[in-house]
Amino acid sequence: MSKVDSNDTVTVTNYPKGKVIGVYGLSGGAIGGLIVFLYMLVIDGNIFRQELTDIFKMLLASIVGGFFFGLLPTLVAGLTICKLKIVFDSILKIVPLFFIGFFSTFIFAVWIIETDVFLEKIIFGLVVSLIGGISAVITGLIALPKYK
């Protein structure tokens, strides 16, 4: 038997990079679209007067639109999380997940919007980035390995 020193470090060699990047890329934007749909559902007072088919159409459009708009930011977030090898072992891991999702979405939101007013870009980027941060946390709860 070999002896293990107390100074040796334990590293996880089987970090599921493919799973993390794949789940972030495929479902991160869709979760963001679902968050936007729920926001519209709560804020818009007339949504309960609409037909059920219109609500399902809005749900589908929000999820598909969120997938396509959020594809690049969620892939960047997934790659960053894999590079840092974040595992979900405590509730404190929500903070780095939120900030990774927030900043990756902020960069793409400010880059995509076409306006000459800088303040409008920043405000739009901050609002969309909050959704990106929340989506990164929810996707991290699904995709990241959980160690105790």
Buried (B, 14 or more C-beta within 10 A) or exposed (E): EEEEEEEEEEEEEEBBBEBBBBBBBBBBBBBBBBBBBEEBBEEEEEEEEEEEEEBEEBBEEBBEBBBEBBBBBBBBBBBBBBEEEBBBEEEEBBEBBBBBBBBBBBBBBBEBBEEEEEEEBBEBBBEBBBBBBBBBBBBBEBBBBEEE
